[in-house]
C-alpha cells in the first residue's frame, strides 16, 4: 500500500467556479514553520458573509471511539510527542457524528473539521487487523452500515483514495462522483471516496466521514504517478454551485442527553447567543509526519484571562491555537495551564501518570476566559471540571478542562477544544478566511462532556 508524502503545495480546488467569483483557496502565505508543523494564511476570495439564521443545519450526536480518536488535534499532539495518558485518552475518545445521504442511502458519519474528504465504506470491503496486518472479519473494523454502491456512482479512472493516521489506521479505496445531501442541501454530483480496504477501530455507529477542513489538500492520488490530485470536495462544491454562502457554523452543546450540537451550512445554528461577533484571521496548521490532507483551523488569541487578570503571555502572533471540536479539553502553554489550575479552590494538581490536572469534583472553578481580538469569552464553570470515571476503589475522579500543552511554542500545539467551544457559536468563514465567535447565552446541563 502506498501512502505518498506530498508537499504543502498551493491548491485551487473549485474548478468550474462561476466567472463572477475569484478562484478560491488558491495560494498560501507561510506565517510559521517549525520542526513539527507549518502554519499558513490562506487567501480570501470573498468579503465576510452576512450572518443569517438558516433551516439548513444538522443535529450532531456523540459517538465513543476506542481511545483517543486519531482525527482530533489532541491525538495528533500526543502522536508527535513521547507522552501518553489513560485519563486523557478516555476523555478525548469521543467524536461528533451526523446523518447524511449518499445516493439514495443515509449513513451516520463523523463530522471532521480537520480533513477535507467525504468517504463511506462499501459493502464487502476488506478489513485489516491493526495488530497482525492480516485480513479479518468486517465486523472487526466496527463500522456502522456499509454502502451497496449504486449505479449512479461514477468511478473516476486513474485516481485512488488513500490516507493513513498516526495510530496505524488507514483507508484505501476509489474516487467517484455521486449525489450527496447534507441538511436537505443536495449536491447532484460531487467527488467522494468509497473505501474498499480499511484498518480501522470504529465506533459501531458511523460508516464514514465528512470533512470540513480548509480544502487545500485532499487524499486523492493518481494511480500512474502517485501524485496528489486536486478536487472540489462536498462543501466547496456547495459553495461553487451557489447552494450556500461560503461559511459554516458550529454550536457544541453541553448537555448530551439531547443533541450534542449543531452544524449549520451557510448560516447560523438554532441556539441562543449574544449577537456580537468578533473576528480573527484563519490560519491553517499542517502537522509534519501526519497525513498531508490533515490541516487544522488555527487562530491567534490576545490572552487568557484569570480572575480578572489578563495573562498576555498565553497569546500573541507567535503562539497559535487550533480550534478543534473533536478535542474535548483546552491545551495551554505549561505556565498558563499551571496558573489556571492553581486557581481552583482547592487547587488542581498535576498528575504525571495521567497527563492531566486532578481536581476535587466539588471544587470551585476560577473565573476564566479567552480574549480574541479584544473580546473575552468566558468559560462556564460547568466546563472546567470533568468527570473522568472512577478509580480502583470506586471513587469518582475529576480532571480540569485545562491541560498542559507544553512549554515550547515553537514545537508544541495548543488547542481550544470543547471546554471553550461549548460557550460560543463559531463561524468558519472560509470565503473571507476568518473565524468569528459569539458568546452563547447561559444554559444549564446535567452533563459536562
C-alpha positions in Angstrom: 0.0 0.0 0.0 1.4 3.3 -1.0 0.7 6.5 1.0 2.5 9.4 -0.7 4.1 12.1 1.3 3.4 15.3 -0.7 4.5 18.8 -0.3 2.4 21.7 1.1 1.7 23.0 -2.4 -1.0 25.6 -3.0 -4.2 24.2 -4.3 -7.0 25.7 -6.4 -10.0 23.4 -5.8 -13.0 25.0 -7.3 -12.6 24.2 -10.9 -15.6 25.5 -12.8 -16.4 28.2 -10.3 -18.8 30.8 -11.7 -17.0 33.6 -13.5 -18.1 36.3 -11.2 -16.2 34.8 -8.3 -12.5 34.7 -7.9 -10.9 31.3 -7.7 -11.0 30.4 -4.0 -8.5 28.5 -1.9 -5.6 29.4 -4.2 -2.2 30.2 -2.6 -1.0 30.4 0.9 1.3 32.6 2.9 3.6 30.8 5.3 3.5 32.6 8.6 5.2 30.0 10.7 7.3 26.9 10.1 8.8 24.8 12.9 10.3 21.4 13.2 6.9 19.8 13.7 4.3 21.9 12.0 3.7 24.6 9.4 1.1 27.4 9.8 0.0 29.4 6.8 -2.5 32.1 5.9 -4.9 31.2 3.1 -6.1 33.7 0.6 -9.6 35.1 0.9 -11.9 35.1 -2.2 -14.9 37.0 -0.8 -15.7 39.6 1.7 -17.1 38.4 5.1 -20.5 36.8 4.7 -23.6 38.2 6.3 -24.9 36.4 9.4 -28.3 34.9 9.0 -30.4 32.2 10.5 -30.9 29.1 8.4 -33.0 25.9 8.5 -30.1 24.1 6.8 -28.5 22.6 9.8 -27.5 19.1 11.0 -28.0 17.8 14.6 -24.9 16.3 16.0 -24.5 13.2 18.2 -21.5 12.0 20.2 -20.0 8.6 19.5 -17.4 6.8 21.5 -14.3 5.6 19.8 -11.7 3.2 21.2 -9.3 5.5 23.0 -8.4 9.0 21.8 -9.5 9.2 18.2 -6.8 9.8 15.6 -8.6 12.6 13.8 -8.5 15.0 16.8 -5.9 17.7 17.3 -5.3 16.2 20.7 -4.4 12.9 19.3 -2.0 14.4 16.7 -0.4 16.4 19.6 0.3 13.2 21.5 1.3 11.2 18.4 4.0 13.8 17.7 5.4 13.7 21.2 6.5 10.9 23.5 3.7 11.2 26.1 0.5 9.2 26.6 -2.1 9.1 29.3 -5.0 6.9 30.2 -7.4 9.6 31.5 -6.7 12.0 28.6 -7.3 9.1 26.2 -10.6 8.3 27.9 -11.8 11.9 27.9 -10.6 12.5 24.3 -12.2 9.3 22.9 -15.3 10.9 21.5 -16.3 12.3 18.2 -19.3 14.1 16.7 -21.5 12.4 14.1 -24.4 13.3 11.9 -26.6 11.7 9.2 -26.0 12.4 5.5 -27.4 10.9 2.4 -25.1 9.4 -0.3 -27.1 8.5 -3.4 -30.3 7.2 -2.0 -28.9 5.8 1.3 -28.5 7.5 4.6 -25.5 7.0 6.9 -24.1 8.3 10.1 -20.7 9.8 9.5 -18.1 11.6 11.6 -18.1 15.4 11.2 -14.4 16.4 11.0 -13.0 19.9 10.8 -9.5 18.5 10.3 -9.9 16.8 7.0 -11.4 17.6 3.6 -12.6 14.3 2.1 -16.0 12.7 2.4 -15.9 8.9 2.4 -18.1 5.9 3.1 -17.2 2.2 3.4 -18.6 -0.1 0.8 -20.3 -3.5 1.3 -17.9 -6.3 1.1 -14.8 -4.2 2.0 -11.6 -5.8 3.2 -10.9 -5.3 7.0 -7.3 -5.5 8.1 -6.3 -6.3 11.7 -4.2 -3.4 13.0 -2.0 -5.7 15.1 -1.3 -8.5 12.6 -1.8 -6.8 9.2 -3.9 -9.7 8.1 -7.4 -9.8 6.7 -10.1 -10.3 9.3 -13.9 -10.1 9.5 -15.7 -6.9 8.5 -17.2 -6.7 12.0 -13.7 -6.3 13.5 -13.4 -2.8 11.9 -16.6 -1.9 13.8 -18.2 0.3 11.1 -21.9 1.1 11.0 -23.9 0.1 7.9 -22.0 -0.3 4.6 -22.9 1.1 1.2 -24.0 -1.1 -1.7 -22.5 1.1 -4.4 -25.3 2.4 -6.7 -25.2 2.6 -10.4 -25.3 6.4 -10.2 -21.8 6.4 -8.7 -19.3 7.2 -11.4 -15.8 6.0 -10.6 -13.0 8.3 -11.6 -10.5 6.3 -13.6 -6.8 6.7 -12.8 -7.4 8.0 -9.3 -7.4 6.4 -5.8 -8.1 7.4 -2.3 -5.5 6.7 0.4 -5.0 8.1 3.9 -3.0 6.8 6.9 -3.3 8.0 10.5 -0.8 8.3 13.3 -2.1 5.2 15.1 -1.7 2.9 12.1 -5.3 3.1 10.9 -5.6 3.5 7.2 -8.2 3.7 4.4 -7.8 2.8 0.8 -10.4 3.0 -2.0 -11.7 4.6 -5.2 -12.9 8.0 -6.0 -16.0 8.9 -8.0 -19.0 11.2 -8.3 -22.3 10.8 -6.6 -25.1 13.0 -5.2 -24.7 13.9 -1.5 -27.2 15.5 0.7 -26.4 17.4 4.0 -29.1 19.3 5.9 -31.5 19.0 2.9 -29.0 20.5 0.6 -28.2 18.2 -2.3 -25.1 18.4 -4.4 -26.1 16.5 -7.6 -22.5 15.4 -8.5 -19.6 15.7 -6.1 -16.4 13.8 -5.6 -16.4 11.3 -2.7 -14.3 8.3 -1.8 -15.6 4.7 -1.4 -13.4 2.7 0.9 -12.8 -0.9 -0.1 -9.9 -1.7 2.3 -9.6 -0.4 5.9 -7.5 -1.0 9.0 -9.9 0.8 11.4 -11.1 0.9 15.0 -14.6 2.1 14.6 -17.4 3.1 17.0 -20.1 0.6 15.8 -22.2 3.5 14.5 -20.5 5.6 11.8 -19.9 4.4 8.2 -17.6 7.2 7.1 -16.7 10.8 7.4 -17.5 14.2 6.0 -14.6 16.6 6.1 -14.9 20.4 6.6 -11.3 21.3 6.7 -9.8 24.2 4.7 -9.7 22.3 1.4 -6.1 22.9 0.4 -5.3 19.2 0.3 -7.3 16.1 -0.1 -6.4 12.4 -0.2 -6.7 11.6 -3.9 -3.8 10.3 -5.9 -3.0 9.4 -9.4 -2.6 5.7 -9.9 0.0 6.3 -12.6 2.2 8.9 -11.0 1.3 8.7 -7.3 1.0 12.5 -7.3 -1.7 14.2 -5.3 -4.9 15.1 -7.3 -6.8 18.2 -6.5 -10.6 18.1 -6.5 -13.5 20.1 -5.2 -14.9 18.4 -2.0 -18.5 18.5 -0.8 -18.5 21.8 0.9 -16.6 23.6 -1.8 -18.9 22.2 -4.4 -21.9 23.5 -2.4 -20.2 27.0 -2.4 -19.2 27.0 -6.1 -22.7 25.8 -7.1 -24.2 28.7 -5.2 -26.1 26.4 -2.8 -24.7 28.0 0.4 -22.9 31.1 1.3 -19.2 30.4 1.8 -19.3 29.6 5.5 -20.5 27.1 8.1 -21.0 27.4 11.8 -20.9 25.1 14.9 -22.5 25.2 18.2 -21.4 22.4 20.6 -23.9 21.6 23.4 -23.1 20.9 27.0 -26.0 18.5 27.7 -25.5 15.2 25.8 -29.0 13.9 26.8 -30.3 15.7 23.7 -28.5 16.9 20.6 -24.7 17.2 21.1 -24.7 20.3 19.0 -25.5 21.7 15.5 -23.6 22.2 12.2 -25.2 24.9 10.1 -24.3 25.3 6.4 -24.3 28.9 5.1 -26.0 30.2 8.2 -26.2 30.1 12.0 -27.3 27.3 14.2 -30.5 27.2 16.2 -29.1 28.3 19.6 -29.4 31.4 21.7 -26.3 33.6 21.6 -25.2 37.2 22.1 -25.3 38.8 18.7 -22.0 40.5 19.0 -19.4 38.6 16.9 -15.6 39.2 17.0 -13.4 38.1 14.1 -9.9 36.8 13.7 -7.9 35.6 10.7 -7.9 31.9 9.8 -4.5 30.3 9.9 -4.1 26.7 8.8 -1.8 24.3 10.7 -0.3 21.2 8.9 1.4 18.6 11.1 4.7 17.1 9.9 4.6 13.3 9.7 0.8 13.3 9.6 -1.4 12.9 6.5 -0.8 15.8 4.1 -4.6 16.1 3.8 -4.9 16.8 7.5 -5.0 20.5 8.3 -6.5 22.3 11.3 -8.2 25.7 11.6 -5.9 27.8 13.7 -6.1 31.3 15.3 -4.1 33.7 17.4 -5.5 34.9 20.7 -4.7 38.0 22.7 -4.6 36.5 26.1 -6.1 34.1 28.7 -8.0 35.8 31.5 -8.0 34.5 35.0 -9.9 36.1 37.9 -9.9 39.4 36.1 -6.2 39.3 35.3 -5.0 39.2 31.6 -2.3 36.6 31.0 -0.9 38.0 27.8 2.0 35.5 27.6 -0.7 33.0 26.5 -1.3 34.9 23.3 0.2 37.0 20.6 1.3 36.3 17.0 4.0 33.8 18.0 1.5 31.4 19.6 -1.1 29.5 17.6 -4.2 27.7 18.9 -6.0 25.1 16.9 -9.8 25.4 17.1 -11.0 21.8 17.1 -14.4 20.5 18.0 -13.0 17.0 18.0 -10.9 17.8 21.1 -12.6 17.9 24.5 -10.1 19.9 26.6 -8.2 23.2 26.2 -4.4 22.8 25.8 -2.4 25.8 27.0 1.3 26.6 27.4 2.7 25.0 30.6 3.0 28.1 32.7 -0.5 29.3 31.8 -2.1 25.8 32.5 -0.3 25.7 35.8 -1.6 29.1 36.8 -5.2 28.5 35.8 -5.3 25.1 37.6 -3.7 26.6 40.8 -6.7 29.0 40.9 -9.2 26.2 41.6 -10.3 26.0 45.2 -8.9 23.7 46.3 -6.2 23.8 43.6 -6.0 21.2 40.9 -2.8 19.1 41.0 -0.9 17.8 38.0 -0.6 14.0 37.7 2.5 12.8 35.6 0.9 9.4 35.3 -2.4 10.7 33.8 -1.0 13.8 32.0 -3.9 15.8 33.5 -4.7 18.1 36.4 -6.7 16.2 39.0 -9.3 18.3 40.7 -11.8 17.8 43.5 -15.2 17.2 41.8 -16.8 19.8 44.2 -14.0 22.4 43.7 -14.8 26.0 42.8 -13.5 26.9 39.4 -11.9 30.3 38.8 -13.3 32.9 36.5 -11.6 32.2 33.2 -11.9 33.2 29.6 -10.2 33.6 26.2 -9.6 37.0 24.8 -9.8 37.2 21.0 -9.4 40.4 19.1 -10.2 42.5 22.2 -13.2 40.5 23.3 -13.2 38.0 26.2 -15.3 34.8 26.0 -15.8 33.4 29.5 -15.9 29.6 30.1 -18.7 28.3 32.3 -17.6 26.6 35.5 -19.6 23.6 34.3 -17.0 23.1 31.6 -14.0 23.5 33.9 -14.4 20.2 35.8 -15.0 16.9 34.0 -16.0 13.6 35.4 -13.3 11.1 34.3 -14.7 7.9 35.8 -13.7 6.0 38.9 -10.5 4.7 40.4 -9.9 1.1 41.6 -11.7 1.8 44.8 -14.8 3.1 43.0 -14.1 6.8 43.9 -15.1 9.4 41.2 -12.1 11.1 39.6 -12.5 14.6 38.1 -10.0 16.4 35.9 -9.6 20.0 34.9 -10.8 21.2 31.5 -7.4 22.9 31.1 -4.4 20.7 30.2 -0.7 21.4 29.9 0.0 21.8 26.1 3.8 22.1 26.5 6.3 24.8 27.2 7.9 25.3 23.7 5.6 27.3 21.5 7.9 26.6 18.5 7.2 22.9 18.8 4.1 22.4 20.8 0.4 22.6 19.7 -2.1 24.5 21.7 -5.8 23.8 21.3 -9.2 25.4 22.0 -11.4 22.3 22.4 -14.9 21.8 23.6 -14.1 23.3 27.0 -14.1 26.6 25.1 -16.5 25.8 22.3 -19.4 24.9 24.5 -19.5 28.6 25.3 -19.5 30.1 21.8 -21.0 29.9 18.4 -18.2 29.5 15.9 -18.4 30.7 12.3 -15.9 29.3 9.9 -16.0 31.8 7.0 -13.8 30.1 4.5 -14.6 32.6 1.8 -13.2 35.6 3.9 -10.6 33.3 5.6 -11.7 34.3 9.1 -13.2 32.7 12.2 -15.9 34.6 14.1 -17.1 33.9 17.6 -20.2 35.0 19.6 -20.9 34.1 23.2 -23.6 31.6 23.9 -26.4 32.7 26.3 -26.1 30.9 29.6 -27.6 27.5 29.5 -27.6 24.6 32.1 -26.7 21.0 31.9 -26.7 17.7 33.7 -23.6 16.6 31.9 -20.2 18.3 31.3 -18.9 16.4 28.3 
